[in-house]
Every structure is written in structure tokens, then in C-alpha cells.
Amino acid sequence: MNIRITIGILLLTACHTAPTFTPQKALDYCTRQAAATAAQLPGYDSLPRSIATNGTRWKLVDYKDWTSGFWPGVLWYVYEYTKDTAWKNKADTYSRTLTPLAYNKAYDHDIGFQLYCSMGNGYRLTHDTSYRRILLAAADTLATLFNPKAGTILSWPRNVQQLGGHNTIIDNMINLELLFWAGKNGSPHCYDIAVQHATTTMHNHFRPDHTCYHVVVYDTLTGQVLRRQTHQGYADNSVWARGQSWAIYGYTLCYRETHQPQFLTFAQQVADAYLQRLGEELIPYWDFDDAAIPQAPRDASAAAVTASALLELSTQVTDKVKSKHYYDKAVAMLAELSTPRWQSSGYNTALLQHSTGHKPNGSEIDAAIIYADYYYIEGLLRLQKLQKGNPIF
């Protein structure tokens, strides 16, 4: 055998067998990268969203952008890991720039992403009552988008006329966490809305194989389903990877908050559909059905969301074999994301590279994106807690 091939095989084998991944090592890396990002930012009203391929500087947005809550959320997770009050102070200041979202008319459906990822983590870690007041107001604002005829929360309220009905996207499953929290903290109607949204989505948003559509459009007056389509996936009948990830995460949190067995069963079904399509891979292509595969871009953000969700799901299922399957897959995904192929160190100050935002729109393709970072560090913290024998929450 050629000596260079032999050496290559040995190196490859070493890479696969060496126990180099630990959540602590990866969290230390996240802390260093977050510090570098913080040093770049011009002020607390400038929030990082993405870094283009081969870029070094963050695209900055204001509090109205749907991604605005992820950077404060990353800061809260760094604080949770380090216990350093300097991070707490940064997280608090960035979080409070989002306050107007709670009291203004709902401009978008992503108030849960914006405020629960930021102030929700802040309240969990500090019990600051001012966060509680803002979160309750935010939940009431989000609840105004609920259409009882359709049984779901309206997505993209500013585009209702353009989209021709009451449209709901699978991403909205994550925004339910804010409503569930509010339901247990003084606003029971929010809990009921969250359960109805999850139940309606479960019935209308999925194919028989438990893969999901991106968008379902309902008749605003009757609630009847008008059509099922995509905006961010490859085709209306394709499986957009991050959409399936949102579903796994969303129904896992629904079971956590309600303990309704239907949600636990469904969370496993949508997770199994994702893992079956993923096969032996760890990081999915941006859409499982893109005709350009294997030249199609990957999506690290979908992997990060899925890994974090699977860790929680592994604690919910009673079947030990299936629990271990979900746990092992999540660890393997996080370990892969923690390799030089996916980490951004040496390229820019993000945590991860190679995510895909909105490929059909030509936006944020093969980029570093802040929500990938958020769910990556969340997954690492969850893994560290489980390895120490502690609960995730």
C-alpha cells in the first residue's frame, strides 16, 4: 500500500477514535468567540445576525429583526456557564433593547424567538421581576395573532394580503414556549392558545411520513386549509431540514409543558423522520430533497437545533433503547459541529459556520448565522448538565 495512503488512513482513524470532544472544551471555545464578537459591536442597539461566506464582520440588525433575541440568549448561556457577572450585565443590557416588542402591535410572529430566548433566559437565571412583566406583556401581544377559526397563530402579519390568507409556518412551534410560560405565570389563555396551535399544526402541517410542510395557508374566515407550500425549502413537497428541526424541538417542548402523550409520540415521529432521512450523516443538507445533492449546501443551524432537541427528547422517552439512540445522535452531532470543519475560529467571531438561511431567496447561504450559535451553545450546556447527572431545566 502507498505510504501516503497508509498515513492518511491512520490519521483518519485517529480523528474518529480520539476522545477530543467534551462540552466543557466546546463551551470554553464559545466563550472566547462571544467575547470577540462583543468587542466588535458598536453599541447595545446593534445585534449580530450573520456573517457572509469568507466574511469577518457581522451583519448587524436592530431589535425588530426576528433574530434579535439570539445574541442576548447566547450571552445568557455564556453567563450560565461561566457565572461571571460581566456576562450577566452584557446579557441584561442587550436583552432590554428588545422591550418595545412586548408593548407595540405585533409586527411579526417571532416574539417568542425574540423575547423568550433573551429575557426568558434572563428570568430563568435571575428571577428579575421586571423580566416577568415584560414577558407577560409579550405573550399577550403574541396572542393577538391567534385566529380561533384556523386554530393557529398568524405568521408574517404584515404580509397577510400578499399571502392570501391566514398563513402559519412550522417555525411558529418555537414561539409557543413563551405562551406556555405565560400560561403558568398568570395568563392561562396563553396556555390554551399554545395547545390549540400545536394540535392544529400536528393535524395539518405534516405528511403521512411525518415530514412537515413549511407553510400552511388557512382561510381567514372559515379556518379551512387552502394550500400547503414552502418559502424557504426547495419545493412545496420537499423536506426543508431546519423546518423539520423546528418541529422536533417544538413538539418536544410541547410535551415538556403539557405532559400530553400525543405530543411525546409526535415528537418521536418527527424526530425519527428526520433521522431516517439523515442516515449516517450528522449535518444535513439544507433541504433533504434538493436535486443538487451532493453539491447542495449544508445547514449547521438545523443540526444545532436538532441536537439540542434530541437531548431533551432523550430524557422524556421511557424506552431506554430509544432514549440512548436520541442521546447518542445528539452527542455525535455536537461533536461534529465542534470540529474545525464547522467551528468559525480562525475565520470570524461566530461560533459556527456553514449554515443556510433562505436559499430560494439567495440569502445567507453557507454563512455564519446567530441562531445556529444559540442552539449550539444551548445543546452544549444541556449535554454538560446531563453528563453531570443534572436535569436540563
Residue pairs with C-beta under 8 A, 6 or more apart in sequence:
21 334
21 335
21 338
23 334
23 380
23 381
23 383
23 384
23 387
24 384
25 338
26 334
26 338
26 380
27 81
27 377
27 380
27 381
27 384
29 338
29 343
29 345
29 351
30 74
30 77
30 78
30 81
30 351
30 373
30 376
30 377
30 380
31 78
31 81
31 82
32 345
33 344
33 345
33 349
33 350
33 351
34 74
34 75
34 78
34 351
36 349
37 48
37 58
37 71
37 349
37 350
38 75
38 90
40 48
40 57
40 58
40 349
41 47
41 48
41 58
41 60
42 60
44 93
44 94
44 97
45 62
45 63
45 97
46 60
46 61
46 62
47 60
47 61
47 62
47 63
47 65
47 67
47 68
47 71
47 72
47 94
47 97
47 370
48 58
48 59
48 60
48 61
48 71
48 350
48 370
49 58
49 59
49 60
49 61
49 65
49 67
49 369
49 370
50 58
50 59
50 357
50 364
50 367
50 368
50 369
50 370
51 57
51 58
51 59
51 344
51 348
51 349
51 350
51 353
51 367
51 368
52 59
52 364
52 367
53 365
53 366
53 367
54 347
55 348
55 367
55 368
56 347
56 348
56 349
57 348
58 349
58 350
61 67
61 68
62 68
63 97
63 98
63 100
63 101
63 114
64 101
64 107
64 108
66 108
66 110
66 113
66 114
67 113
67 369
67 370
67 371
68 97
68 98
68 114
68 118
69 95
69 98
69 113
69 114
69 115
69 116
69 117
69 118
70 113
70 117
70 118
70 370
70 371
70 373
70 374
71 94
71 370
72 91
72 94
72 95
72 98
72 117
72 118
72 119
72 121
72 122
73 117
73 118
73 121
73 374
73 378
74 351
74 370
74 373
74 374
74 377
75 87
75 90
75 91
75 94
76 88
76 91
76 95
76 118
76 121
76 122
76 125
77 121
77 374
77 377
77 378
77 381
78 84
78 87
78 91
78 377
79 85
79 87
79 88
79 91
79 125
80 121
80 125
80 381
81 377
81 381
81 384
88 125
88 126
91 118
91 121
91 122
92 122
92 126
92 128
94 118
95 118
95 119
95 122
95 131
98 114
98 115
98 118
98 119
99 134
101 107
101 111
101 114
101 115
101 138
101 141
102 111
102 115
102 134
102 135
102 137
102 138
102 141
103 137
103 141
104 141
105 141
105 144
106 141
106 142
106 144
106 145
106 157
107 157
107 158
108 114
108 156
108 157
108 158
109 142
109 145
109 153
109 154
109 155
109 156
109 157
109 169
109 172
109 175
110 171
110 175
111 138
111 139
111 141
111 142
111 175
111 178
112 142
112 174
112 175
112 176
112 177
112 178
112 179
113 174
113 175
113 371
115 134
115 135
115 138
115 178
116 135
116 138
116 175
116 177
116 178
116 181
117 374
119 131
119 134
119 135
119 138
120 131
120 135
120 177
120 178
120 181
122 128
122 131
123 131
123 132
123 135
132 185
135 178
135 181
135 182
135 185
136 182
136 185
136 186
136 187
138 178
139 178
139 179
139 181
139 182
139 187
139 190
140 182
140 187
140 190
142 153
142 175
142 178
142 179
142 190
143 179
143 187
143 189
143 190
143 193
145 153
145 154
145 157
146 152
146 153
146 154
146 193
146 196
146 197
147 153
147 154
147 166
147 218
147 220
147 223
148 196
149 166
149 218
149 219
149 220
149 221
149 222
149 223
150 166
150 168
150 200
150 218
150 219
150 220
150 223
151 196
151 197
151 199
151 200
151 223
152 166
152 168
152 172
152 196
152 197
152 200
152 201
152 216
152 218
153 168
153 172
153 175
153 193
153 197
154 160
154 166
154 167
154 168
155 167
155 168
155 169
155 171
155 172
155 215
156 163
156 167
156 169
159 167
160 166
160 167
160 220
163 217
164 217
164 226
165 217
165 218
165 219
165 220
165 226
166 217
166 218
166 219
166 220
166 223
167 215
167 216
167 217
167 218
168 197
168 201
168 205
168 215
168 216
168 217
168 218
169 214
169 215
169 231
169 243
170 201
170 205
170 212
170 213
170 214
170 215
170 243
170 246
170 247
170 250
171 243
171 246
172 197
172 201
173 197
173 198
173 201
173 246
173 247
173 249
173 250
173 251
173 254
174 246
174 249
174 250
174 253
176 194
176 197
176 198
176 250
176 253
176 254
177 253
177 257
178 190
179 190
179 191
179 193
179 194
179 197
180 190
180 191
180 194
180 253
180 254
180 257
180 258
182 190
182 191
183 189
183 190
183 191
183 192
183 194
184 191
184 257
191 257
194 254
194 257
195 254
195 258
195 260
198 250
198 251
198 254
198 263
199 262
201 216
202 251
202 262
202 263
202 266
204 216
204 225
204 228
205 212
205 213
205 216
205 228
205 247
206 212
206 213
206 247
206 270
207 213
209 273
210 266
210 269
210 270
210 272
210 273
211 239
211 244
211 270
211 273
211 277
212 239
212 243
212 244
212 247
212 270
213 228
213 229
213 230
213 236
213 243
214 229
214 230
214 231
214 232
214 233
214 240
214 243
215 228
215 229
215 230
215 231
216 225
216 227
216 228
217 225
217 226
217 227
217 228
217 229
218 224
218 225
218 226
219 225
219 226
228 236
229 236
230 236
230 238
230 240
230 243
230 360
231 358
231 360
232 240
232 242
232 243
232 358
232 359
232 360
232 361
233 239
233 240
233 243
233 287
233 360
234 240
234 286
234 287
234 289
234 290
234 291
234 359
234 360
235 289
237 289
238 287
238 288
238 289
238 290
239 273
239 277
239 287
239 288
239 289
240 286
240 287
241 274
241 284
241 285
241 286
241 287
241 288
241 299
241 302
242 286
242 299
242 301
242 302
242 305
242 356
244 270
244 273
244 274
244 288
244 302
244 306
245 274
245 301
245 302
245 303
245 305
245 306
245 309
246 305
247 270
248 267
248 270
248 271
248 274
248 305
248 306
248 309
248 310
248 313
249 305
249 306
249 308
249 309
251 263
251 266
251 267
251 270
252 267
252 271
252 309
252 312
252 313
252 316
253 312
254 260
254 263
254 267
255 261
255 263
255 264
255 267
255 316
256 312
256 316
256 393
264 316
264 317
267 313
267 316
268 313
268 317
268 322
271 306
271 309
271 310
271 313
271 326
274 284
274 306
275 329
277 284
277 288
278 284
278 288
282 303
282 332
282 333
282 336
283 298
283 299
283 300
283 302
283 303
283 333
283 336
283 337
283 342
283 354
284 298
284 299
284 302
284 303
285 293
285 294
285 296
285 297
285 298
285 299
286 296
286 297
286 298
286 299
286 302
286 356
286 359
287 296
287 359
290 296
297 354
297 356
297 359
297 365
297 366
298 354
298 356
299 354
299 355
299 356
300 337
300 342
300 352
300 353
300 354
300 355
300 372
300 376
301 352
301 355
301 356
301 357
301 369
301 371
301 372
301 375
303 333
303 336
303 337
304 333
304 337
304 352
304 372
304 373
304 374
304 375
304 376
304 379
305 371
305 375
306 330
306 333
307 329
307 330
307 333
307 334
307 337
307 375
307 376
307 379
308 330
308 375
308 376
308 378
308 379
308 382
310 326
310 327
310 329
310 330
310 333
311 326
311 327
311 330
311 379
311 382
311 383
311 386
311 392
312 382
312 392
313 326
314 323
314 324
314 326
314 327
314 330
314 386
315 323
315 386
315 391
315 392
317 323
317 326
327 386
330 379
330 383
331 383
333 379
334 376
334 379
334 380
334 383
336 342
337 343
337 352
337 376
340 346
341 354
342 352
342 353
342 354
343 351
343 352
343 353
344 350
344 351
344 352
344 353
344 368
347 353
347 368
348 368
350 368
350 369
350 370
350 372
350 373
351 368
351 372
351 373
351 376
351 377
352 368
352 369
352 372
352 373
352 376
353 366
353 367
353 368
354 366
354 367
355 364
355 366
355 367
355 368
355 369
355 372
356 364
356 365
356 366
356 367
357 363
357 364
357 365
357 367
357 369
358 364
359 365
382 392
385 391
385 392
386 392
